[in-house]
Amino acid sequence: MQLARGQQAAQRSGARSTRVCQLRVNSPVVSRGAVRVLAVAAAPSKKIKVSDVTAVGLKDVPLRSLFPDEPKPPAPGAPKLKVAIVGGGLAGLSTAVELLDQGYEVDIYEGRQWIGGKVASYVDKDGNHIEMGLHVFFGCYFNLFRLMAKCGVLENLLVKEHTHTFCNNDGDVRDLDFRFFINGLKVGAPFHGLKAFFTTPQLAPLDKVANSLALGTSPIVRALIDPEGGMRDIRDLDGVSFTDWFLSHGGSRNSIKRMWDPIAYALGFLDCDHISARCMLTIFQFFATKTDASVLRMLNGSPAERLLAPIADYIRARGGRIHTRAGCKEVLYETAADGTTRVTGLRVGPMGREELITADVYVAALDVPGIKKLLPPAWRTAHRQFDLIYKLVGVPVITVQLRYDGWVTELKDAAKVRDLRAAAGLDNLLYSADTYFSCFADLALTSPVEYFKEGEGSLMQCVITPAVPYMAWTNEAIAAETDRQVRQLFPSARGLRMTWHSVVKISQSLYEEAPGMDLYRPDQKTPVPNFFLAGSYTKQDYIDSMEGATLSGRQCAYSILEAAPALRSAADKLAATAATAAAQKVPAGAAV
Ligand SMILES: Cc1cc2nc3c(=O)[nH]c(=O)nc-3n(C[C@H](O)[C@H](O)[C@H](O)COP(=O)(O)OP(=O)(O)OC[C@H]3O[C@@H](n4cnc5c(N)ncnc54)[C@H](O)[C@@H]3O)c2cc1C
């Protein structure tokens, strides 16, 4: 109620507000001030509902490298370690869930006041849910679906029509349509994909033929009969750009411009000239081999409410603790005479009130700028794995939300455009080759629970890529230009009023999946035995995405489980040595 009132008031006054969220990690400068107990983001623990994960085709999982085996339930007497995870994005949350399921003790330390990292959202003072970015779930997000099923929230995903929709200027909407039925029977992979690419009106006939030639001679064909072999071939293509690969296989420039560039921007915020062929073909092999992989799903509301809060509930219900506003400023460590380094603690908390925390195992589940700031400089010199991380860079991106007083994408019925009682228009992720935003959606339609508001219309969420030229623009200028381009696409929007906007700029978001970058992605296991990495930028076979982050968390947790016996005995040995040293320090005659 309050939410709607705030919004209506803003609308009545015709107010336009700007919310800027410059995402930055905390400064690594450590002051030696007083230490305080960190606030745990409190929520009552409750019984967690579990969803039926088979509903999203988990049986279709293609490769072990993309969906690791479940660990065995913990054996009696198996070591249960205390784990400190730095970073409360999906990778950190996924690591925590896996370890809690094994009975481990887990604390998450997140620098911001909310969890979720790049998938987070927050509510502004007027009740608007501001997202860090537009998030879409492909049908091949097997690790994320599994995580959501554990937390009982698979039902929060709304399945969209099995089409990828391209919006060209002046209301010209064209589909890449994967729906394929013969005599009422659904036809699946790979035929539905062939049909989609052969029939799409987004491409001219010659471009369609060239497209088919390129895809037909790609490792995707091998993946149909030999998924592991196909994946190996795809990994080997990391050194070339998608454009180079595509053109050398007969593809045409025009199909890059009209179709593949918007898709590449949506996947990696890069165009086809700058994204690696590995990145694009990883997704396409799923699309070609699994019927539902290309089906798009979107949350029914905001990520904070519909995805992250349930995961946090799951974590707390199992005794995990989530500390927010608890950025890690420094990793403390010691190096033994034999050169082995061991983390001894973390300095976390707000500037001037840092606290020293200790655990058996430490995980840095960070983004690229975060890990670069956190790693002790000496580790770079000592270990190549850490040094290579500094070759990775983040891509800037801008997300704009625009609220209208009607339905922007309703191209068929003019009366519906103005009818604010029911949402109308295109209910799917939308791509465009004609605007500076590559993908967008009307959240009031796609994710109505938090975003449809009676008396208000579309909430367009547009992702601007490449964002570099616009990072220095004012938010008002960005909103005005985005609004202009929305109207350029949709004649239906031309008589409407934009009533509100917000702009979120992220100066370093996904790691740049440019040719050759895969080499620099670190393994979850590191040369420091009790220090592990997670994060979508770390080595995992999926692209930088929610699925990649979740997978990296699983891989990280399983590496910890594998190392647990050695880590436990090392920790016990250290404790025994410390106890002996303490006993030797007791002055003669003192009571012990
Ligand atoms: C605009 C946009 C749109 C996107 N769209 C999609 C999509 O449609 N589909 C999809 O699958 N993916 C999408 N993604 C990608 C997806 O959001 C990310 O790949 C994923 O969320 C990364 O998760 P992560 O946990 O690896 O990293 P992050 O989410 O970056 O989490 C890292 C966390 O570490 C915290 N941190 C950093 N330093 C410290 C420190 N020193 N101490 C404590 N905490 C620290 C950060 O605050 C952050 O919470 C999109 C991303 C963006 C930006």
Ligand as a Chemical Component Dictionary entry (heavy atoms), coordinates in Angstrom:
data_LIG
# 
_chem_comp.id                   LIG 
_chem_comp.type                 NON-POLYMER 
_chem_comp.pdbx_formal_charge   0 
_chem_comp.three_letter_code    LIG 
# 
loop_
_chem_comp_atom.comp_id 
_chem_comp_atom.atom_id 
_chem_comp_atom.alt_atom_id 
_chem_comp_atom.type_symbol 
_chem_comp_atom.charge 
_chem_comp_atom.model_Cartn_x 
_chem_comp_atom.model_Cartn_y 
_chem_comp_atom.model_Cartn_z 
_chem_comp_atom.pdbx_ordinal 
LIG C1  C1  C 0 23.191 -4.927  -15.908 1  
LIG C2  C2  C 0 23.390 -6.407  -15.704 2  
LIG C3  C3  C 0 22.524 -7.309  -16.315 3  
LIG C4  C4  C 0 22.736 -8.677  -16.163 4  
LIG N1  N1  N 0 21.864 -9.550  -16.750 5  
LIG C5  C5  C 0 22.000 -10.865 -16.564 6  
LIG C6  C6  C 0 21.040 -11.779 -17.072 7  
LIG O1  O1  O 0 20.073 -11.397 -17.702 8  
LIG N2  N2  N 0 21.234 -13.100 -16.842 9  
LIG C7  C7  C 0 22.303 -13.564 -16.138 10 
LIG O2  O2  O 0 22.409 -14.780 -15.941 11 
LIG N3  N3  N 0 23.227 -12.726 -15.638 12 
LIG C8  C8  C 0 23.106 -11.391 -15.827 13 
LIG N4  N4  N 0 24.027 -10.525 -15.304 14 
LIG C9  C9  C 0 25.247 -11.073 -14.677 15 
LIG C10 C10 C 0 25.049 -11.513 -13.245 16 
LIG O3  O3  O 0 24.385 -10.507 -12.518 17 
LIG C11 C11 C 0 26.422 -11.757 -12.615 18 
LIG O4  O4  O 0 27.186 -12.594 -13.450 19 
LIG C12 C12 C 0 26.335 -12.433 -11.262 20 
LIG O5  O5  O 0 25.348 -11.835 -10.472 21 
LIG C13 C13 C 0 27.697 -12.349 -10.587 22 
LIG O6  O6  O 0 27.628 -12.845 -9.278  23 
LIG P1  P1  P 0 28.938 -12.917 -8.357  24 
LIG O7  O7  O 0 28.497 -13.379 -7.040  25 
LIG O8  O8  O 0 29.981 -13.676 -9.070  26 
LIG O9  O9  O 0 29.479 -11.403 -8.284  27 
LIG P2  P2  P 0 28.772 -10.120 -7.676  28 
LIG O10 O10 O 0 27.323 -10.184 -7.912  29 
LIG O11 O11 O 0 29.507 -8.959  -8.234  30 
LIG O12 O12 O 0 29.022 -10.242 -6.123  31 
LIG C14 C14 C 0 30.212 -9.834  -5.501  32 
LIG C15 C15 C 0 29.860 -9.277  -4.143  33 
LIG O13 O13 O 0 31.054 -9.008  -3.430  34 
LIG C16 C16 C 0 30.867 -7.806  -2.706  35 
LIG N5  N5  N 0 32.191 -7.284  -2.371  36 
LIG C17 C17 C 0 33.143 -6.792  -3.192  37 
LIG N6  N6  N 0 34.246 -6.486  -2.494  38 
LIG C18 C18 C 0 33.990 -6.787  -1.198  39 
LIG C19 C19 C 0 34.748 -6.730  0.003   40 
LIG N7  N7  N 0 36.006 -6.274  0.021   41 
LIG N8  N8  N 0 34.176 -7.140  1.162   42 
LIG C20 C20 C 0 32.901 -7.622  1.171   43 
LIG N9  N9  N 0 32.135 -7.697  0.067   44 
LIG C21 C21 C 0 32.682 -7.302  -1.111  45 
LIG C22 C22 C 0 30.074 -6.940  -3.641  46 
LIG O14 O14 O 0 29.443 -5.902  -2.920  47 
LIG C23 C23 C 0 29.095 -7.957  -4.214  48 
LIG O15 O15 O 0 27.933 -8.059  -3.435  49 
LIG C24 C24 C 0 23.842 -9.156  -15.421 50 
LIG C25 C25 C 0 24.700 -8.245  -14.793 51 
LIG C26 C26 C 0 24.487 -6.893  -14.927 52 
LIG C27 C27 C 0 25.427 -5.934  -14.255 53 
# 
loop_
_chem_comp_bond.comp_id 
_chem_comp_bond.atom_id_1 
_chem_comp_bond.atom_id_2 
_chem_comp_bond.value_order 
_chem_comp_bond.pdbx_ordinal 
LIG C1  C2  SING 1  
LIG C2  C3  SING 2  
LIG C2  C26 DOUB 3  
LIG C3  C4  DOUB 4  
LIG C4  N1  SING 5  
LIG C4  C24 SING 6  
LIG N1  C5  DOUB 7  
LIG C5  C6  SING 8  
LIG C5  C8  SING 9  
LIG C6  O1  DOUB 10 
LIG C6  N2  SING 11 
LIG N2  C7  SING 12 
LIG C7  O2  DOUB 13 
LIG C7  N3  SING 14 
LIG N3  C8  DOUB 15 
LIG C8  N4  SING 16 
LIG N4  C9  SING 17 
LIG N4  C24 SING 18 
LIG C9  C10 SING 19 
LIG C10 O3  SING 20 
LIG C10 C11 SING 21 
LIG C11 O4  SING 22 
LIG C11 C12 SING 23 
LIG C12 O5  SING 24 
LIG C12 C13 SING 25 
LIG C13 O6  SING 26 
LIG O6  P1  SING 27 
LIG P1  O7  DOUB 28 
LIG P1  O8  SING 29 
LIG P1  O9  SING 30 
LIG O9  P2  SING 31 
LIG P2  O10 DOUB 32 
LIG P2  O11 SING 33 
LIG P2  O12 SING 34 
LIG O12 C14 SING 35 
LIG C14 C15 SING 36 
LIG C15 O13 SING 37 
LIG C15 C23 SING 38 
LIG O13 C16 SING 39 
LIG C16 N5  SING 40 
LIG C16 C22 SING 41 
LIG N5  C17 SING 42 
LIG N5  C21 SING 43 
LIG C17 N6  DOUB 44 
LIG N6  C18 SING 45 
LIG C18 C19 SING 46 
LIG C18 C21 DOUB 47 
LIG C19 N7  SING 48 
LIG C19 N8  DOUB 49 
LIG N8  C20 SING 50 
LIG C20 N9  DOUB 51 
LIG N9  C21 SING 52 
LIG C22 O14 SING 53 
LIG C22 C23 SING 54 
LIG C23 O15 SING 55 
LIG C24 C25 DOUB 56 
LIG C25 C26 SING 57 
LIG C26 C27 SING 58 
# 
